[in-house]
């Protein structure tokens, strides 16, 4: 199916849910792992949709792409989630066109994050788009858009204090441990999951708690072993999960398992446990959460912690928005010029046809290379005029005239 007609900015949508209108339990129903992501992209291909990507983090699940309607993207996303489209739409926001573009810029800058200025979102956005691109679902529009988003995010990072202080869930988790645990460096710490958030959490534990009394477990053991060697820590096999949980005082969970990793029998009768669950969906079983020896903190609760640097970061928001507006304008100009590419290609063909036409009796050159230079000059001049004044029909005729009657 040819869907090029959809590649109009008004057909670009984002449909998503985030922490603002849905709690972690609801968001957990729509968390997307790579296997689900791949299946959704396969279904998108059947529908004739060829430019789609999904951002799924602890704070949000969003699907972006060109479609006939936002409902088409929502149904596509929910076809692989435990939650249905009705539940999704109860908490969803739908944006299209320039609003959708502005939204992804805000997300990439950390302006829409649960912790203002959270810079971890940049890596998550990169990974989401990379996965879609590897599967052939990122075209020129999305590639340029995301590059511009990353450019603005970097400018904000380097030129404002928006990312100063407590700016990520992984860092907030470590700060929480420092606040509530006496002498945390003497405690046995277990980290489950060493993906992007897990790695960041692990490095923050080492740097800010000044401890190496940390054990790493991951379903792919080689990743845990590699990070343990890098930081001088200990790793353990997933087969020893029960005994490692029993021996731990502090447990941080950063897995993407669709089912709970920590069960009631893992923690019952094994002493006081502080468990920080950074996963969406939750990876601590509800029965385990209710035990009297378990103190549980999840991502939503972490985001509510007092942050002394928040006022400073709020003051930086106008600067960040100004940077976004500037880069967004560059993207819009690129998009407007790209709309004229078919006309400019047709003009190039027409100029070559005109040169060989019998009625064109006074060619300015017989050298093919010089002819190409002359044609390119006319095309560049026409593109410049269109950029200043969008009258492409008139500019087309003017270009033909310029070619027939070149300026000296």
C-alpha positions as CSV (number, residue, x, y, z in Angstrom):
1,X,0.0,0.0,0.0
2,X,1.3,3.4,-1.0
3,X,1.0,5.7,2.1
4,X,3.1,8.6,0.9
5,X,0.0,10.7,0.8
6,X,-0.1,10.4,4.6
7,X,3.3,12.1,4.9
8,X,1.7,15.5,5.7
9,X,2.5,17.1,9.0
10,X,-1.2,17.1,9.9
11,X,-1.1,13.2,9.7
12,X,1.7,13.0,12.3
13,X,0.3,11.9,15.6
14,X,1.4,11.1,19.2
15,X,-0.9,9.1,21.5
16,X,0.2,8.4,25.0
17,X,-0.3,8.1,28.7
18,X,2.1,9.4,31.4
19,X,2.4,10.0,35.1
20,X,0.1,13.1,35.0
21,X,-3.2,11.2,34.6
22,X,-2.3,7.6,35.3
23,X,-0.6,5.8,38.2
24,X,2.1,3.2,37.8
25,X,-0.4,0.4,37.9
26,X,-2.2,1.7,34.9
27,X,1.0,2.5,33.1
28,X,2.2,-1.0,33.7
29,X,-0.7,-2.3,31.6
30,X,0.8,-0.5,28.6
31,X,4.5,-1.0,29.1
32,X,6.1,-2.3,25.9
33,X,9.1,-4.6,25.8
34,X,11.2,-5.3,22.6
35,X,9.3,-8.4,21.7
36,X,6.0,-6.5,21.8
37,X,7.5,-3.6,20.0
38,X,8.7,-5.8,17.1
39,X,5.2,-7.4,16.8
40,X,3.5,-4.0,16.7
41,X,5.8,-2.8,13.9
42,X,5.0,-6.0,11.9
43,X,1.3,-5.1,12.3
44,X,2.0,-1.5,11.3
45,X,3.4,-2.8,8.1
46,X,0.3,-4.8,7.3
47,X,-1.7,-1.6,7.9
48,X,0.5,0.3,5.5
49,X,2.0,2.4,8.2
50,X,5.8,2.8,7.6
51,X,6.9,5.6,9.9
52,X,6.2,4.7,13.6
53,X,8.1,4.5,16.9
54,X,7.2,3.8,20.5
55,X,8.6,5.3,23.7
56,X,8.0,3.2,26.7
57,X,9.5,4.2,30.1
58,X,8.6,4.1,33.7
59,X,6.8,7.5,33.3
60,X,5.1,7.0,29.9
61,X,4.1,4.9,26.9
62,X,3.7,6.9,23.7
63,X,3.3,5.9,20.1
64,X,4.3,8.3,17.3
65,X,3.8,8.1,13.6
66,X,1.9,9.0,10.4
67,X,-1.6,7.5,10.3
68,X,-5.1,8.2,9.0
69,X,-6.1,8.9,12.6
70,X,-4.9,8.7,16.1
71,X,-7.3,5.8,16.8
72,X,-5.3,3.7,14.3
73,X,-2.1,4.2,16.4
74,X,-3.9,3.6,19.7
75,X,-5.5,0.3,18.4
76,X,-2.1,-0.7,17.1
77,X,-0.3,-0.1,20.4
78,X,-3.0,-1.8,22.5
79,X,-3.1,-4.8,20.3
80,X,0.0,-6.1,22.2
81,X,-0.6,-4.7,25.7
82,X,-2.5,-6.2,28.7
83,X,-4.6,-3.1,28.9
84,X,-7.2,-2.3,26.2
85,X,-7.7,0.8,24.1
86,X,-10.7,1.9,26.2
87,X,-8.6,2.0,29.4
88,X,-5.7,3.7,27.5
89,X,-8.0,6.5,26.1
90,X,-9.4,7.2,29.6
91,X,-6.0,8.6,30.5
92,X,-4.5,9.4,27.1
93,X,-3.4,12.6,25.4
94,X,-3.7,12.9,21.6
95,X,-1.7,15.4,19.7
96,X,-1.0,15.9,16.0
97,X,0.8,18.2,13.6
98,X,2.8,21.0,15.3
99,X,1.5,20.1,18.7
100,X,2.9,16.5,18.4
101,X,6.2,17.9,17.3
102,X,6.4,20.3,20.2
103,X,5.5,17.5,22.5
104,X,8.4,15.3,21.5
105,X,10.8,18.3,21.9
106,X,9.4,18.8,25.4
107,X,9.8,15.1,26.2
108,X,13.4,15.1,24.9
109,X,14.3,18.1,27.0
110,X,13.0,16.6,30.2
111,X,10.3,19.3,30.4
112,X,7.6,16.6,30.5
113,X,9.3,14.2,32.8
114,X,8.1,13.2,36.3
115,X,11.3,14.7,37.6
116,X,11.8,18.0,35.8
117,X,14.9,17.9,33.7
118,X,15.4,14.1,33.8
119,X,18.2,13.6,31.3
120,X,17.8,9.8,31.2
121,X,14.9,10.3,28.7
122,X,17.4,11.2,26.0
123,X,18.9,7.7,26.0
124,X,15.5,6.1,26.2
125,X,14.3,8.1,23.2
126,X,17.4,7.2,21.2
127,X,16.9,3.5,21.9
128,X,13.3,3.7,21.0
129,X,14.0,5.3,17.6
130,X,17.0,3.1,17.0
131,X,14.8,0.0,17.4
132,X,12.3,1.3,15.0
133,X,14.9,2.4,12.5
134,X,16.6,-1.1,12.6
135,X,13.2,-2.5,11.6
136,X,12.7,-0.1,8.8
137,X,10.1,2.3,10.3
138,X,12.0,5.6,10.5
139,X,11.8,7.7,7.4
140,X,13.3,11.1,6.5
141,X,10.7,13.0,8.6
142,X,11.2,11.2,11.9
143,X,14.9,11.0,11.4
144,X,15.2,14.7,11.0
145,X,12.8,15.4,13.8
146,X,14.6,13.2,16.4
147,X,18.0,14.7,15.3
148,X,16.6,18.1,16.0
149,X,15.1,17.0,19.3
150,X,18.5,15.6,20.4
151,X,20.2,18.8,19.2
152,X,17.9,21.0,21.3
153,X,18.2,18.7,24.3
154,X,22.0,19.0,24.1
155,X,21.8,22.8,23.8
156,X,19.5,22.9,26.9
157,X,21.9,20.6,28.8
158,X,24.9,22.7,28.0
159,X,23.3,26.2,28.3
160,X,20.9,25.9,31.2
161,X,20.7,24.4,34.6
162,X,17.5,22.5,33.8
163,X,19.3,19.2,34.5
164,X,20.9,20.3,37.8
165,X,20.3,18.5,41.0
166,X,18.0,15.5,41.4
167,X,17.2,14.9,37.7
168,X,16.5,11.2,37.3
169,X,14.6,8.4,39.0
170,X,17.9,6.4,39.5
171,X,19.5,9.4,41.2
172,X,16.4,10.0,43.3
173,X,16.5,6.4,44.5
174,X,20.1,6.8,45.8
175,X,19.2,10.1,47.5
176,X,16.3,8.3,49.2
177,X,18.6,5.6,50.5
178,X,20.9,8.2,51.9
179,X,18.0,9.9,53.7
180,X,16.4,6.9,55.3
181,X,19.2,4.4,55.9
182,X,21.9,4.9,58.5
183,X,25.4,4.0,57.3
184,X,24.1,2.6,53.9
185,X,27.7,1.6,52.8
186,X,27.6,-1.1,55.5
187,X,24.4,-2.7,54.0
188,X,24.1,-5.5,51.6
189,X,22.7,-4.0,48.4
190,X,21.2,-6.1,45.6
191,X,20.4,-4.7,42.2
192,X,18.1,-6.6,39.8
193,X,18.4,-5.6,36.2
194,X,21.3,-3.8,34.5
195,X,19.6,-2.2,31.5
196,X,19.8,1.6,31.0
197,X,18.2,2.6,34.3
198,X,19.9,-0.3,36.2
199,X,23.3,0.8,35.0
200,X,22.7,4.4,35.9
201,X,21.4,3.4,39.3
202,X,24.4,1.2,39.9
203,X,26.9,3.9,39.0
204,X,25.0,6.3,41.3
205,X,25.1,3.8,44.1
206,X,28.9,3.5,43.8
207,X,29.5,7.2,43.4
208,X,27.1,8.6,46.0
209,X,27.0,5.9,48.7
210,X,30.7,5.2,48.3
211,X,30.2,1.5,48.5
212,X,31.0,-1.6,46.5
213,X,29.0,-3.9,48.7
214,X,26.6,-4.4,45.7
215,X,25.6,-7.6,44.0
216,X,24.2,-7.5,40.4
217,X,21.7,-10.0,38.9
218,X,20.4,-9.9,35.3
219,X,18.5,-12.4,33.2
220,X,21.3,-12.1,30.7
221,X,24.2,-12.9,33.1
222,X,27.0,-11.6,30.8
223,X,25.6,-8.0,31.2
224,X,25.8,-8.3,35.0
225,X,29.2,-9.8,34.9
226,X,30.5,-7.1,32.6
227,X,29.2,-4.2,34.7
228,X,30.5,-5.9,37.9
229,X,34.0,-6.2,36.4
230,X,33.9,-2.6,35.3
231,X,32.9,-1.2,38.7
232,X,34.6,-3.8,40.9
233,X,31.4,-5.3,42.2
234,X,30.0,-8.8,42.6
235,X,27.5,-10.5,40.2
236,X,25.3,-13.6,40.9
237,X,23.2,-16.0,38.8
238,X,19.5,-15.6,38.5
239,X,19.3,-19.1,39.8
240,X,20.5,-17.8,43.2
241,X,17.9,-15.1,43.3
242,X,16.1,-16.4,46.4
243,X,19.3,-16.6,48.5
244,X,20.6,-13.2,47.3
245,X,17.3,-11.5,48.2
246,X,17.3,-13.2,51.6
247,X,20.8,-11.8,52.3
248,X,20.1,-8.3,51.1
249,X,19.2,-5.3,53.2
250,X,18.4,-3.0,50.3
251,X,17.0,-4.3,47.0
252,X,16.6,-2.1,43.9
253,X,14.5,-3.6,41.0
254,X,15.1,-2.2,37.5
255,X,13.9,-5.0,35.3
256,X,11.5,-5.0,32.4
257,X,9.8,-8.3,33.3
258,X,6.1,-8.4,32.6
259,X,5.6,-10.6,35.7
260,X,6.8,-9.8,39.3
261,X,10.4,-10.8,40.0
262,X,10.2,-10.6,43.8
263,X,7.6,-12.8,45.4
264,X,6.3,-13.1,48.9
265,X,8.3,-16.3,49.6
266,X,11.5,-14.4,48.7
267,X,11.3,-11.9,51.5
268,X,9.0,-13.4,54.2
269,X,10.9,-14.1,57.4
270,X,14.2,-12.8,56.1
271,X,14.6,-9.6,58.1
272,X,13.9,-6.0,57.3
273,X,14.0,-5.1,53.6
274,X,14.0,-1.7,51.8
275,X,12.9,-2.4,48.3
276,X,12.9,0.3,45.6
277,X,11.0,-0.7,42.6
278,X,12.0,1.3,39.5
279,X,10.1,-1.0,37.1
280,X,7.0,-0.5,35.1
281,X,5.0,-2.7,35.5
282,X,5.8,-3.3,39.1
283,X,8.2,-6.2,39.7
284,X,7.4,-6.7,43.4
285,X,4.3,-9.0,43.9
286,X,1.5,-7.3,45.8
287,X,1.6,-10.0,48.5
288,X,5.3,-9.2,49.1
289,X,4.5,-5.5,49.3
290,X,2.1,-6.1,52.2
291,X,4.6,-7.8,54.5
292,X,5.5,-6.0,57.7
293,X,9.2,-6.4,57.2
294,X,9.1,-4.8,53.7
295,X,9.4,-1.1,53.1
296,X,8.5,-0.5,49.5
297,X,9.1,2.7,47.4
298,X,8.1,3.0,43.7
299,X,8.8,5.4,40.9
300,X,5.7,7.6,41.6
301,X,6.7,8.0,45.3
302,X,10.3,8.8,44.4
303,X,9.2,11.7,42.2
304,X,7.3,13.3,45.1
305,X,10.4,13.6,47.3
306,X,11.4,17.1,48.4
307,X,14.0,18.4,45.9
308,X,15.9,21.4,47.0
309,X,17.0,22.2,43.4
310,X,13.5,22.2,41.9
311,X,13.0,25.9,42.2
312,X,16.3,26.5,40.4
313,X,15.3,24.2,37.6
314,X,11.9,25.8,37.3
315,X,13.6,29.1,36.7
316,X,15.4,27.6,33.7
317,X,12.2,26.4,31.9
318,X,11.8,29.6,29.9
319,X,15.4,29.4,28.6
320,X,14.8,25.8,27.6
321,X,11.5,26.6,25.8
322,X,13.3,29.4,23.9
323,X,15.9,26.9,22.7
324,X,13.2,24.5,21.7
325,X,11.3,27.2,19.7
326,X,14.5,28.1,17.8
327,X,15.3,24.5,16.8
328,X,11.6,23.7,16.1
329,X,11.6,26.6,13.6
330,X,14.6,25.2,11.8
331,X,12.8,21.8,11.6
332,X,9.6,23.5,10.2
333,X,11.7,25.3,7.6
334,X,13.3,22.0,6.6
335,X,9.8,20.4,6.3
336,X,8.4,23.3,4.2
337,X,11.3,23.0,1.8
338,X,11.0,19.2,1.6
339,X,7.4,19.6,0.5
340,X,8.8,21.4,-2.7
341,X,11.2,18.6,-3.5
342,X,8.9,16.9,-6.0
343,X,8.4,20.2,-7.9
344,X,12.1,20.9,-7.9
345,X,12.8,17.4,-9.3
346,X,10.2,17.9,-12.0
347,X,11.7,21.3,-12.8
348,X,15.2,19.7,-13.2
349,X,13.8,17.2,-15.7
350,X,11.9,19.9,-17.5
351,X,15.1,22.1,-17.9
352,X,17.0,19.2,-19.4
353,X,14.1,18.5,-21.8
354,X,14.0,22.2,-22.7
355,X,17.7,22.2,-23.5
356,X,17.3,19.3,-26.0
357,X,14.0,20.7,-27.6
358,X,14.4,21.8,-31.3
359,X,12.8,25.2,-30.5
360,X,15.6,25.9,-28.0
361,X,18.0,27.0,-30.7
362,X,20.5,28.9,-28.6
363,X,21.8,26.7,-25.9
364,X,24.2,28.4,-23.6
365,X,26.6,25.5,-23.4
366,X,27.4,22.2,-25.1
367,X,29.4,20.9,-22.1
368,X,27.3,18.5,-20.0
369,X,29.1,19.5,-16.8
370,X,28.5,23.2,-17.4
371,X,24.9,22.5,-18.2
372,X,24.5,20.6,-14.9
373,X,26.0,23.6,-13.1
374,X,23.7,26.0,-14.8
375,X,20.6,23.9,-14.0
376,X,21.7,23.5,-10.4
377,X,22.1,27.3,-10.2
378,X,18.6,27.8,-11.4
379,X,17.3,25.2,-8.9
380,X,19.1,26.7,-6.0
381,X,17.8,30.2,-7.0
382,X,14.3,28.8,-7.2
383,X,14.5,27.1,-3.9
384,X,15.7,30.3,-2.3
385,X,12.8,32.3,-3.7
386,X,10.3,29.7,-2.6
387,X,11.7,29.9,1.0
388,X,11.2,33.6,1.0
389,X,7.8,33.7,-0.8
390,X,5.8,30.5,-1.2
391,X,4.5,30.9,-4.8
392,X,5.9,27.8,-6.3
393,X,3.8,28.0,-9.5
394,X,5.2,31.4,-10.3
395,X,8.7,30.4,-9.3
396,X,8.5,27.4,-11.6
397,X,7.8,29.7,-14.6
398,X,10.4,32.2,-13.4
399,X,13.0,29.4,-13.3
400,X,12.2,28.4,-16.9
401,X,12.6,32.0,-17.9
402,X,15.9,32.3,-16.1
403,X,17.2,29.2,-17.9
404,X,16.2,30.5,-21.3
405,X,17.4,34.0,-20.6
406,X,20.4,33.5,-18.3
407,X,21.8,36.5,-16.4
408,X,25.2,37.5,-17.4
